[in-house]
Amino acid sequence: MNSHSYITAFIDYQRKNRRMSEHTLTAYEQDLYRFEAFTAPRGPLEWDLHDARNWMGEMIEEGLAPRSVHRRISSLRSFYKYLRKQHIIEKDPLAKLVLPKMPKKVVQDIPASDLQSMFQTFPWHEFENGERDRLLMLLFYTTGMRLSELIQLKVAEIDIKRQSITVTGKRNKQRMLPLHPEIIEVLEYHIKGKPGNSYLFTTAHNKSLYPMLVYRVVTKYLRLFSDALKTSPHVLRHSFATHMLNNGAQLMAIKELLGHTSLSATQVYTKNSFEKLKAVHKLHPRN
């Protein structure tokens, strides 16, 4: 098999067995073809640790961000994991590869006061799709669901009596989320007359909303009430988790609500809260 054949087989395997999104698969494929071009004319069975180190060095010299370097090497690691699983190779040549340090990322949230002001004072009913947009924003902020989860949410997955919704997250894993009492009445009005198999939010052509539309909706309203540098559906998810933690919620509970598979993914919110505490502590007269 040549390089293209190995890469194609790997992508097909990931698509069929790992149920990855086409976006992720495209990124994998592009990364592997970049590495193939870098090591040409040698193929996958001849690639080694030295090649990976040289490639990583070239990426750093070109000014590629550490996060991007990590992602490309991660694609390569996944490829070698597949080759070992298929018994095509015996050892992982990247086992001793040391990656550049990632910069510490502090999650930025929208202040709770800004969000309260937005939900309470904005005249939603006076604008086209305003009530829909209000419900959309409330669901992001009061449940912490992902953009992809909101877009795919169907009427049948909403249980008004139990005040809960069931969302389908990554790897098709489902989880149940409690609904804030504030949005029950809004939800009841929004789903009235809709069949169970229809999406909660739809376009004028009765299709599910597309990501960029939701992104524009969220950004439009957040920019009216906040001067935050970043405004997006994901920032509302960050805000949900950070505000829950600041108000005494347990980290494990937040992990379950967010649908994280590991606690380390959730612990970034403790960093955010600690940075705020340090900022307050600087006001001490002895500092």
Buried (B, 14 or more C-beta within 10 A) or exposed (E): EEBEEBBBBBBEEBBEEEEBEEEBBEBBBEBBEBBBEBBEEEBBEEBEEEBBBEBBEEBEEEEBEBEEBBBBBBBBBBBBEBBEEEEBBEEBBBEEBEEBEEEEEEBEBBBBEBBEBBBEEBEBEEEEEBBBBBBBBBBBBBBBBBBBBBBBBBBBBBEEEEBBBBBBBBEEEEBEBEBEEEBBEBBEEBBEEBEEEBBBBEEEEEEBBEEEEBBEBBBEBBEEBBEBEEBBBBBBBBBBBBBBBBEEBEBEEBBEBBBBEEEEEBEBBBEBBEEEEEEEEEEEEEE
